[in-house]
Amino acid sequence: MPSSHRARLRSLVTAALTAVLAVAALLVSPGPAGAEPTTAAADAEPATGQFSQQILFKASQDPGYACFRIPAIVRTTKGTLLAFAEGRVLNCGDAADIDIVVKRSTDGGRTWGPLQVVNEGAGDTHGNPAPIVDRETGRIVLAETYNTGRTDSGSCQVPCDRTPHLQHSDDDGLTWSQPRDLSAEILPPHWNSWYATGPVHGIQLSRGKHAGRLVFGVNAETWGGTRVTANHAALIVSDDGGENWRIGATDSYPIADDGTFRQKPSELTITERQDGSIFVSGREQDGTDLGHRTQTVSRDGGDSFDSPFRTLPDFYTPQVQGSSLRLGNRLLIACPGDPDRRRTMMVRSSYDGGRTWDSVDRGTVVTTDWSGYSDMVQIGKDTVGLMYEGGAVDARDEIRFARFTESWLQSRRGPDPTTADRATGGRPALVLGGARATDGVFGGAIEFDGTDDAVRLPYSPRLPLGTKDFTASLWFRYSATTGEQPLLWMGGVGTTQPQVWLRGEPASDRIQGLITVREGSSPPRSASVRTTGAYNDGQWHHLALRRGGGQLTLFIDGTAVGTADVPGSVSRNSPFGVHIGQKLDSRAFFNGAIDDVRVYDRALGDEELTGLRKRSAAGGTSTTARDSILWLPMDRVREDH
């Protein structure tokens, strides 16, 4: 269908729907996360601490489009909410016929007007919306990107011919200017491949000598003629209300001949902190540094970064865009909480300007559905709007809009109980979910209920094993006959992330140990070893996994089962955690007891392993006690208040 006919069809349909959409919305009533949408009164104000949600963009309710993605939202000087998205005409691919569309709300997001086309792709890709509100003039500027469209669902051909453009509205988002090309101002010649604005709202600075400045984030790549040779992340700034723009703070990472690189900060979300500095958080994509999120700060209005981006190894999220917002004295980040897949949208808080973040178990879950990109906007003093991709089947099913008050978020929790890590330099491990002490093989042990109990070590650079040989050793007892029974988990999770784990699999009548590795730019590889029984007889058993001499060997009560090792790093380019009794994605918990967990960054000899099994309560040989990188006797749980 020609684009002009498609636009007329959308106009007729949306006009007919306007009255309905203006008085009602599909709301999710306050209740368990992931609840199905239900119809409710659109003008109902959520009570303090409550949460409401509606479907904002969906192909079945917005004809003319196959899919909606890439949300961005701002609040204008008149209090109107403008919710932008990519309207994908042919399919859900990233580089086909894509329009930038918007819906408006004049009542704080309770009801929404019809879909408007801000920028029609007409066969090409017009997307990556990054809106900014100028509080001094009321103008809304919208940064965006163009590239040649495809007719299939494939990605933009590398090098991608992306160029930045800009539109503006001076009537509260009702009409928009013709787009203008910003390439001459903010696209240097060596940023000649992928280029992305946002996609998320930009900001106007309100403090310091740069007050009034408009800022948004971009990321780009350099094409060297035969391959991409560098990644770039930058802030783009304007001091005249968006008439002129320039490149400010920039951080770049070269790509080695073998295709590896440290980081690729992308899809930057930025927030002005209380002191006027700019907090910058980005998606980290496939770099060798540990973690899927990376961040830095600018203290000079976006002209430079204080330091290179640093990744957050223990911030659990998949490789996905996220959004940030300052709410009083806390910073919020919205992104999925599953470190492997795009699901379980949650909001996490920082109380120190983004230096540290609440762990995943302290975040507030918005939904347990599939979920992806997001943006946040402050609606009132303590009310936040969250616009995010979600769906029961796929994160791209629809774009939702949620309203919640600050009191709906998890309260700041006090210290968790701990258990000692006696390895050199070890910090106490956190005891979660109410796990309690019980009798062990050598004194005490910790009992896990199979529901939410776990022991988690704080991240430390000494814990990732990398390419080293190693030995992991523990005692366990359990009687479960079903489900995954995670004993020890180190690294990432899923089929592609570097990791080491030991778990019981009673339904398959086995105990299994597995490693997944990355080496150079080669695809991930895994190796596993298994016993021939589940050892779920309620008795104590000793388990050890050893990597060394080209072999991966599993020992159960001194009996060895081995296989060939796969060379590479077991801790690279993924979130990193060490959990006892819990799978890293919190989708499996151990039901039983665990005692004396030790990990060494070398392969212990057979005699040393025998010594661990037969050691006295005093702690075994001095060698094995001294050189462990992790040693949890699990003999007591300490309540810290």
FIFIMI-51608 format. One record per residue: y, x, z of N, C-alpha, C in turn; residue in three letters. Coordinates in steps of 0.2 Angstrom, whole numbers, plus 5000, padded with zeros to 4 digits. Each point is the difference from the previous one (the first is absolute). Layout:
BEGIN
YXZYXZYXZALA/...
END
This chain:
BEGIN
499450045000500649965000500650045000MET/500549994995500650045000500450005007PRO/500350055002500450005006500549955001SER/500349984995500549955001499749935001SER/499449994997499749935001499750005007HIS/499750065003499850015006500549995005ARG/500650024999500649995005500249935000ALA/500049964994500249935000499549965004ARG/499350024999499549965004500150015008LEU/500150075002500150015007500649965002ARG/500550004996500649965003499949935001SER/499649974995499949925001499549995006LEU/499550045001499550005005500450015007VAL/500350055000500350025007500649955002THR/500349974995500549955001499749935003ALA/499449994998499649945002499850015007ALA/499850075002499850015006500550025006LEU/500650004998500650025004500049965006THR/500049934999500149965006499450005005ALA/499450014997499450015005500150075004VAL/500150054996500150065003500550015005LEU/500649964999500550015005499949965006ALA/499549965001499949965006499450025003VAL/499550034997499450025003499750064998ALA/499650035004499750074998499350005003ALA/499650044997499350015003500050045005LEU/499949985006500150045006499350015004LEU/499950065003499550015004500249995007VAL/499749955003500249995007499950055005SER/500450015005499850065005499349995002PRO/499650055000499350005002499750074998GLY/499350004999499750064999500250034994PRO/500150075000500150044994499549984994ALA/500349994994499549994994499949935000GLY/500349955003499949935000500249984993ALA/499749944997500149984994500749965000GLU/500350004994500749975000499949925001PRO/500449975003500049935001500749974999THR/500149944998500749974999500349985007THR/500650025001500449995006500749984998ALA/500449985005500749984999500450074999ALA/500350004994500350064998500650025005ALA/500349955003500650015004499850025007ASP/499450005002499850015006500150075002ALA/500450015006500250075002499450025005GLU/499750064998499550035005500350015007PRO/499649985004500250015007500050075002ALA/500350025005500150075002499350035000THR/499950064997499350035000499549984995GLY/500249944996499649984995500050034994GLN/499649984995500050034993499849944995PHE/500450004995499949964995500050034993SER/499649974995499950044994499949954994GLN/500350024994499949954994499850054994GLN/499749964995499950044994500749994996ILE/500250064998500750004996499950014993LEU/499650044997499850014993499350004999PHE/499849954996499350004998499949974993LYS/499550034996500049984993499949924999ALA/499649975005499849934999500649965002SER/500550025003500649965002500650024996GLN/500050064996500650024997499750024992ASP/500049944996499750014994500450054995PRO/499650034996500350054995499850075002GLY/499650015006499950065002499250005002TYR/499750064999499350015002500050035007ALA/500550035002500050045006500750025003CYS/500050005006500750025003499850065005PHE/500450064999499950055004500750035002ARG/500050055005500650055001500649965003ILE/499949985006500549965004500650045002PRO/500649975000500650045003500549945002ALA/500350015006500449955003500650025003ILE/500649974999500650015004500349945002VAL/500550015005500449945003500750024998ARG/500449954996500650014997500549995006THR/500750024998500549995005500149925002THR/499849964996500049935001499449975004LYS/499550045002499449985003499549984996GLY/500150004993499449984995499550065000THR/499449985000499450044999499950004993LEU/499950064997499850014993499350045000LEU/499549964997499350035000499950024993ALA/499950064998499950034994499250014999PHE/499850004994499350024998499950024993ALA/499550034998499850014993499649944998GLU/500249964995499649954997499650024994GLY/499450015001499650034995499749954995ARG/500250004994499849954995499350004998VAL/499750054998499450004997499450015004LEU/500150045005499550025005500350035006ASN/499650035004500250035007500150084999CYS/500050024994500050074999500850035001GLY/500050065001500750035002500550014994ASP/499750004994500450024994500049954994ALA/499949945001500049954995500749974999ALA/500049934998500649965000500249985007ASP/500650035002500149995007500849985001ILE/500149945003500749985002500250025007ASP/500650015002500350005006500249925002ILE/499749975005500249945002500349995007VAL/500349955002500349995007499949935002VAL/500049995006500149935003500550015006LYS/500449945001500550015005499949955006ARG/500250025006499949955005500750005004SER/500349945001500650005004499949975007THR/499450005002499849985007499650055004ASP/500150064999499650055003499350014999GLY/499849984994499350004997499649955002GLY/500249945002499649945002499849974993ARG/500549994996499949974993500350054995THR/499749994994500250044994500149964994TRP/500550034996500249974994499550024994GLY/500149984994499550014995500150084998PRO/499550024996499950064997500650014995LEU/500350065000500550024995499850064997GLN/500150014994499950064996500650055001VAL/500050055003500650055000500050044994VAL/499450034998500050054995499349984996ASN/500049984994499449994996499850064997GLU/499350015000499750064997500049994993GLY/499849944997500049994993499550044997ALA/499450015003499550044998499950075003GLY/500650025003500050075003499949995008ASP/500050055004500050005007500750015003THR/500249955003500650005004499949995007HIS/500050055005499849995006500250055006GLY/499750005005500150055005500749985003ASN/500149935002500749985003500150045006PRO/500750025001500250035006500749985001ALA/500149945003500649975001500450035006PRO/500750005000500450025006500649955000ILE/500249985006500649965001500650045002VAL/500550004997500750035002500349955005ASP/500050025006500349965005500849995000ARG/500350054996500750004999500349954995GLU/499650004995500249964994499649944999THR/499449995003499549954999499650014994GLY/500150054996499650014994499350025001ARG/499549974996499350035001499950044994ILE/499850065001499850044994499250015000VAL/499750004994499350005000499850064995LEU/499750055003499750064996499349974998ALA/499850034994499449984997499850054995GLU/499450004997499750044995499849964994THR/500050044994499749974994499550054997TYR/499549984997499650044996499749954995ASN/499750044994499749964995499449965002THR/500049944998499449955003499450014996GLY/499449985003499450004997499749934999ARG/499549994996499749934999499450005004THR/499750055003499550005004500250015008ASP/499550015004500250015007500050085002SER/500050044995500050075002500750025003GLY/500050075002500650035003500450034995SER/500650015002500550034995499750074998CYS/500050014994499850074997500450065002GLN/499650055002500350065003500250054994VAL/500650025000500549995004500349934999PRO/500249975006500349934999500750004999CYS/500249964995500750004998500549955004ASP/499950015006500449965005500850025000ARG/500449955001500750025000500349955006THR/500550025003500349965006500649964997PRO/500049945002500649954998500349975006HIS/500549964999500449975006500349944997LEU/499949955005500449934999500449995006GLN/500449955000500449985006500149925000HIS/500149975005500249935001500650005005SER/500649964997500549995005500149935002ASP/499549964999500049935002499449985004ASP/499850055005499549985005499350004996ASP/499950034995499350004997499949954995GLY/500549964998499949944996500050024992LEU/500450054999500050034993500050085000THR/499850034995499950075000500350034994TRP/500350065001500350044994499550024995SER/500250024994499650034996499850075003GLN/499350024999499850075003500450054996PRO/500150065004500250064997499650065002ARG/499950044995499650065001500350055004ASP/499650025005500350065005499750064999LEU/499750014994499650074999500550065000SER/500649994997500450065000500350025007ALA/499949955005500350025007499450025004GLU/499449975000499550025005499350014997ILE/500050024993499350024997500150074997LEU/499950055004500150074997499550014995PRO/500150054995499550014995499350025002PRO/499950035006499450025002499649955004HIS/500349945001499649955003499849954994TRP/499650034996499849974993499449975000ASN/499749975006499449964999500149945005SER/499549995004500149945004500750005004TRP/500349945001500649995004500049935003TYR/500250005006499949945004500649995004ALA/500449945000500549985005499649965005THR/500250025006499749965006499250004999GLY/499749945000500249945000500149975007PRO/500649995002500149975007500850005000VAL/500349965005500750005000500350075002HIS/500650014997500450065002500449985006GLY/500550055002500449985006500750024998ILE/500549975004500750035000500150035007GLN/500250065001500150035006500649975004LEU/499949995006500649975004500350055005SER/499750065001500350045005500250074997ARG/500450035004500250074998500550014994GLY/500150064997500550014995499749974993LYS/499449995000499749974993500049925001HIS/500349975005499949935000500349964994ALA/499649964997500149964994499650034994GLY/499750065001499650024995499449964998ARG/499849994994499449974998499450054999LEU/499449995002499550055000499349964998VAL/499650034995499449974999499550064998PHE/499449995000499550064999499750004993GLY/499850054998499650014993499550055001VAL/499550004996499550054999499950014993ASN/499850074998500050014993499550064999ALA/499850014994499550064998500350044994GLU/499850065000500250054995499450004995THR/500149994994499550024995500150064996TRP/499550055001500050064997499850024993GLY/499949944997499750014993499349984999GLY/499650025005499349994999499749965007THR/500450005005499849975006500749995005ARG/499949965005500549995005500050065004VAL/500650035001500050075004500449995007THR/500349955001500449995006500149935002ALA/500049995007500249935003500750015003ASN/500449955000500750005002500149935004HIS/500350015006500349945004500750015001ALA/500449954999500850015001500349935002ALA/500650015003500549955001500550004995LEU/500249944998500549994995500649965004ILE/500650034999500649985004500649984996VAL/500449955002500649984997500549995005SER/500650034999500649995005500549954997ASP/499949974995500549954997499749934998ASP/499549985005499849934999499549994994GLY/499750064998499550004995500350014993GLY/500650014999500350024993499750064998GLU/499950055004499850074998499550025005ASN/499550044998499450025004499950074999TRP/499750035005499750074999499450015004ARG/499750064999499450025003500250035006ILE/499749985006500250045006499450045003GLY/499749985006499550045003499450004995ALA/499750064999499450004996499450055003THR/499449984999499550045003499450004994ASP/499850064998499650014994499350045002SER/499549984997499450045001499650014994TYR/499950074999499650024994499349985000PRO/499849994994499249994999499750064997ILE/499550025003499650064998499649994994ALA/499850054997499650004994499449965000ASP/499750005007499449965001500149935001ASP/500749985000500149935001500249985007GLY/500050045005500149995007500750015001THR/500349965006500650015002500049985007PHE/500550025004500149985007500149935001ARG/500649984997500249935001500349974994GLN/500049935000500349964994500449955004LYS/500650015003500349945004500349954994PRO/499849945001500249954995500249945004SER/500349954996500149935002500450005007GLU/500650045000500350015006500449945003LEU/499949995006500349955004500550035005THR/500649985000500550045004500449955005ILE/500150035006500349965005500650045004THR/500649975001500550035004499850005007GLU/499950065004499949995007500649995004ARG/499949995006500649995005500550055000GLN/499850064998500550065000500350014994ASP/499949964995500350014993499550044995GLY/499550035003499650044995499549954996SER/499750034995499649964996499350025001ILE/499649955002499350015000499749984994PHE/499650054997499649994994499350005000VAL/499649954998499349995001499749994993SER/499550034998499750004993499349995000GLY/499749974995499350004998499850084999ARG/499550025002499750074998499449994996GLU/500050024994499549994995499650064998GLN/499450015003499550054997500250085002ASP/500550015004500150075002499550035004GLY/500050065001499550035004500250005008THR/500649985001500249995007499749945003ASP/499850005006499649945003500549945001LEU/499849944998500449945001500249974994GLY/500149935001500249964994500749985001HIS/500450025005500749995001500350065001ARG/500750014998500350065001500849985001THR/500350045004500749985002500550065001GLN/500649995000500550055001500749975002THR/500550035001500649985003500650034996VAL/500549964998500650034998500649995005SER/500450055002500549995005500750014997ARG/500050014993500750004997500149954995ASP/499849945001500149944996499650004994GLY/499450044999499650004994500150054996GLY/500550055002500150064995499450055000ASP/499750015006499450045001499549985005SER/499450025000499549995005500050055005PHE/499949985006500050055006499550054999ASP/499449984997499450044999499649974995SER/499550044997499549964995499749955004PRO/499749954995499649955003499450025004PHE/499849975005499450015004499649945000ARG/499450014999499549955000499849985007THR/499749945001499849975007499349995000LEU/499650055002499349994999499749955004PRO/500249985005499749945004500449945000ASP/500449994994500349934999499549974995PHE/499649955002499549974996500349954995TYR/499950024994500249954994499750034994THR/499949964995499750024994500650034996PRO/499850024994500650034995500349944997GLN/500649985003500449944998500750015002VAL/500449964997500750005002500149965006GLN/500550025004500149965007500849995000GLY/500249965005500749995001500250015007SER/500650025001500350015007500649965001SER/500249995007500649965002500150035007LEU/500750005001500250015007500149945004ARG/499749985005500249945004500250025007LEU/500650015001500350025007499850075001GLY/499650025005499950075002499350024997ASN/499749964996499350014998500050004992ARG/499650054997499950004993499349964999LEU/500049974994499449964998499850034994LEU/499350004999499750024994499549944998ILE/500049974994499549954998499650044995ALA/499350005001499650024995499349985002CYS/499550004996499349995002499750055005PRO/499649985004499850045006499350034999GLY/499649984994499450034999500150064996ASP/499750065003500250064996499650014994PRO/499649964998499650014993500249944995ASP/500149945002500249954995500649965002ARG/500349974995500649965001499849935003ARG/500050005007499949945003500250015007ARG/500149955004500249995007500850035000THR/500449964997500750015001500250005007MET/500450055002500250005007500750035001MET/500349995005500750035002499950045006VAL/500250074999500050045005500750035002ARG/500150025006500650025003500150075002SER/500650025000500250075002500649995005SER/500050035006500550005005500450065000TYR/499950054996500350065000500350024993ASP/500249954996500350024993499550024995GLY/499449985001499450024995499750065001GLY/500150045006499750065001499349995002ARG/499849945004499349985001500049934999THR/499449974998499949934999499449985004TRP/500049935001499549975004499350014996ASP/499550015003499350014997499849934997SER/499550004996499849944996499849955005VAL/499750025006499849945005500649975003ASP/500650035000500649975003500449974995ARG/499950004994500449964995499849935000GLY/500549964997499949925000499749984993THR/499549975000499649984994500449944997VAL/500250004994500249944997499549964996VAL/499550044997499449964997499550055000THR/499449985000499450044999499850004992THR/500349964996499949994993500150074997ASP/499850004993500350064996500749995000TRP/500450065000500750005000500250074997SER/500650004997500350064997500750025001GLY/500450004995500750015000500449955004TYR/500650035003500449955005500750025000SER/500449965003500750025001500249955006ASP/500550035004500249965006500849995000MET/500249955003500749985000500249975007VAL/500550025003500249975006500449944999GLN/499849945003500349944998500549985006ILE/499850015006500449995006500050065004GLY/500349995006500050055005499350035002LYS/499549955001499350025001499549974996ASP/500249984994499649974995499950044994THR/499450014998499850044994499749964995VAL/500150024993499649974995499650054997GLY/499449994999499550054996499849974994LEU/500150034995499749984993499550054998MET/499449974999499450054998499549974995TYR/499750044997499449984996499449995004GLU/499749944999499449995004499549954996GLY/499449995002499549964998499450005003GLY/499649945000499350005003499550044995ALA/500250014994499550034995500350074998VAL/500650004999500350064997500850015003ASP/500250065001500750005003500549984995ALA/499849994994500549984995500049934998ARG/499649965004499949934999500749965000ASP/500550025005500649975001500550045004GLU/500649985000500550035004500249955006ILE/499950025006500249965006500650025003ARG/500349955003500650015005499949985007PHE/500050055004499949985007500750015004ALA/500149955005500550015005499750015007ARG/500350055004499850005007500650035004PHE/499949995006500550035005499850065003THR/500450045003499850065003499549995005GLU/500149955004499549985005499349994998SER/499949984993499449994998499650074999TRP/500450054999499750074999499650025007LEU/499550044999499750025006500550045005GLN/499949985006500550045005499850075000SER/500550045003499850075000499550015006ARG/499550034999499450015004500150065004ARG/499749995007500050065004499450054998GLY/500050055004499450054998499349975000PRO/499650034996499349985000499650045005ASP/499549975002499550055004499850064996PRO/499850055003499850064997499350035002THR/499750044996499550045003500150084997THR/499850055004500250064999499750034994ALA/500450044996499750054995500150075003ASP/499450035001500050075004500050064995ARG/500149984993500050064995500750035002ALA/500050064998500650045001500649974996THR/500649985003500549974997499949924999GLY/499549985003499849934999500549955004GLY/500249944997500449965004499549945002ARG/500249965005499549945002499949964994PRO/499449974999499949954995500149935003ALA/500249964996500249935002499449965000LEU/499949965005499549955001500249934999VAL/499849974994500349944998499549945001LEU/500349945001499649945000499649985006GLY/500150045005499749995007499350035000GLY/499950054996499450045001500050035007ALA/499450015003499950015007499550065001ARG/500050035006499650055002499349975002ALA/499550044998499349985002499650065002THR/499349995002499650065001499950044993ASP/500050065000499850044994499450055001GLY/500050044995499450055000500250055005VAL/500650025000500350055005500549975004PHE/499949975005500549965004500249944996GLY/500749994999500249944997500050004992GLY/500149944997500149994993500449944999ALA/500249984994500449944999499649954996ILE/500149945003499749944997500449964995GLU/499849984994500449974995499749934999PHE/500449954999499849935000499849974993ASP/500250044995499849984993500549964997GLY/500649985003500549964998500750034999THR/500250045005500750034999500050075004ASP/499550025003500050065004500050064995ASP/500350055002500050064996500450065004ALA/499850064999500450065002500350034994VAL/500650025000500450034995500450065002ARG/499950054997500450065001500750004997LEU/500550035004500650004996500050064995PRO/500449994994499950054995500350075002TYR/499650054998500250075001499850044994SER/500450044998499850044994499350045001PRO/499850015006499450045001499449964999ARG/500049934999499549964999499749994993LEU/500450004995499750004993499650064998PRO/499449994998499550054998500150034994LEU/500349974995500250034993499350024997GLY/500050064997499450034997499550045004THR/500250005007499650045004499349975001LYS/499550045002499449985003500149975007ASP/499649955002500149975007499449985003PHE/500049985006499549965004500349955004THR/499749944999500249945005499449985004ALA/500149995006499449995005500249945005SER/499549965001500249945005499349985002LEU/500149965006499449965002500249935000TRP/499549954998500149934999499449965003PHE/500149945002499549955001500249934998ARG/499649964997500249944998499449964998TYR/500149935000499449954998500249964995SER/500650004996500249964995499550004994ALA/499949944997499550004995500449984993THR/500649995000500449984994500750045000THR/500350004994500750035000500050074999GLY/500650034998500250075001500150025007GLU/499750055002500150035007500350075000GLN/500750004999500350074999500050045007PRO/499850064999500050045006500650055000LEU/500050044995500650044999500350004993LEU/500649995000500450004993500650055000TRP/500050044995500550054999500350004993MET/500649994999500350004994500249944997GLY/499949984994500249944997499449955000GLY/500049954995499549955000500049974993VAL/499449974998499949984993499650054996GLY/499949984994499650044996500350064997THR/500750015000500350064997500450045004THR/500149985007500450055004499650055004GLN/500250065000499650055004499949985007PRO/499450015003499849975006499450035003GLN/499850005006499450015003499849955005VAL/499449975000499849955005499350005001TRP/499949975006499349995003500049935002LEU/499449964998500049935002499349985000ARG/499849955004499449965000500049954995GLY/499549994996499949944995499349975002GLU/500049965005499449975002499649954995PRO/500449974997499749954995499650044994ALA/500250064999499750054995499550045004SER/500050005006499550045004500150075000ASP/500750025001500150074999500750025004ARG/500150065001500650035002500250044994ILE/500750004998500250044995500650045001GLN/500050064997500650045000500350014993GLY/500650004999500350014994500650045000LEU/500150044994500750034999500249984993ILE/500749994999500350004993500550055000THR/500050034994500450064999500450004994VAL/500650035000500450014994500150084999ARG/499950024994500150074998500450004993GLU/500650045001500550004994500249934998GLY/500049994993500149934998499449964998SER/499450035002499449974998499949935004SER/499749954997499949945004499650015007PRO/500149965004499650005007499350004999PRO/499650045005499350005000499849995007ARG/499449975000499749995007499350025001SER/499850025006499350025001499849965007ALA/499449985000499849975007499350025001SER/499949995007499350015002499849955005VAL/499449985000499849945004499350015004ARG/500049975006499350005003499649954997THR/499449995003499549954998499949955005THR/500450005005500049945005500749995002GLY/500149945003500749995003500150025007ALA/499550025004500150025006500449955005TYR/499949944999500349955003499649975006ASN/499750045004499549985005500350005007ASP/500750015000500349995007500050075004GLY/499750054997499950075003500550054998GLN/500150055004500550054997499750054995TRP/500350014995499850044994500650054999HIS/499850064998500550054998500050014992HIS/500650004998500250004993500550054998LEU/499850044995500550054997500050014993ALA/500650014997500150014993500350074999LEU/499650044995500250074999500150014993ARG/500650034998500150034994500150075000ARG/499550034996500050085000499550024996GLY/500150064997499550034996499849964994GLY/500549964997499849964994499649945002GLY/499949995006499649945002500449955004GLN/499949945000500249955005499449975003LEU/500050015007499449995004500149955005THR/499649955001500049955005499550015005LEU/500150015007499550015005500049945004PHE/499449975002499949955004499550025005ILE/500250015006499650025006499650074998ASP/500450044996499750074998499750004994GLY/499849944997499750004993500550004995THR/499950044995500550014994499849964994ALA/500549974997500049984993500550034996VAL/499950034994500550034997500149984993GLY/500650024997500149994993500550064998THR/500150004993500550054998500749985001ALA/500450055002500749995002500449994993ASP/500649965001500550004994500650045002VAL/500250054996500650045002500649964999PRO/500550015005500649975000500349995006GLY/500649975001500349985006499849935002SER/499849995007499949945003500649975003VAL/500650034999500649975003500650024995SER/500149964996500650024995500249934997ARG/500750004999500349944997499849935002ASN/499949995006499849935002500350005007SER/500049945003500249995007499450045004PRO/500250025006499550045004500049975007PHE/499449985002499949985007499350035003GLY/500050005006499350025004499949945004VAL/499549964999499849945004499350015002HIS/499949985006499349995003499949935001ILE/499449974997499849935001500449964996GLY/500350024995500549964996500050034993GLN/499949954995500250024993500750014999LYS/500350044996500750024999500449934998LEU/499749964996500349944998500049945005ASP/499750015006499949955005499649944998SER/499550014995499649954998499350015002ARG/499950055005499350005003500150045006ALA/499649975006500150035006499350015003PHE/499950065004499350015003499949965006PHE/499449985001499749965005499550045004ASN/500250045005499650045004500450055004GLY/499750065001500350055004500050074997ALA/500550045001500050074997500250055005ILE/499750054999500150065005500150064997ASP/500450055003500150074998500150014993ASP/500649984997500150014993500450074999VAL/499750044996500350074998500050014993ARG/500550034997500150024993500250075000VAL/499750044996500150084999500250014993TYR/500550044999500150024993499650064997ASP/499450005002499550054997499349965001ARG/499550034997499449985000499650035006ALA/499849965005499750035006499350024998LEU/499750055003499350024998499549955004GLY/499450004998499549965003499950005007ASP/500150075003499950015007500649975003GLU/500650004997500649975003499949925001GLU/499849974994499949935000499549985006LEU/499450045001499649995005500350005007THR/500550055000500350015007500449945001GLY/500349974995500449935001499649955003LEU/499449994997499549955002499850015007ARG/499950065002499750025007500550025005LYS/500650004998500550035005500049965007ARG/500350035005500049975006500749975000SER/500149965006500649965001500650055000ALA/499950065001500650055001500350014993ALA/499749994995500350014994499750044995GLY/499450035000499750034995500250085000GLY/499950034994500150075000500850014999THR/500250065002500750015000500350004993SER/499650024995500250004993500149944997THR/499549955001500149934997500549965004THR/500250025006500549975004500750024997ALA/500050074999500750034998500249984993ARG/499650004995500350004993499949934997ASP/499949955004500049934996500849984999SER/500149974995500649974998500149935003ILE/499549975002500049945003499449995005LEU/500149995007499549995005500249945004TRP/499749954999500149945005499449995004LEU/500050025006499449995005499949925001PRO/500549964999499949935000499849985007MET/500150045005499849995007500449955004ASP/500649994998500449955004500649974995ARG/500249945002500649974997500650005005VAL/500550034998500650015005500549954998ARG/500349955005500549964998500750035001GLU/500450014995500650035000500649945001ASP/500450015005500549955001500750035001HIS/
END
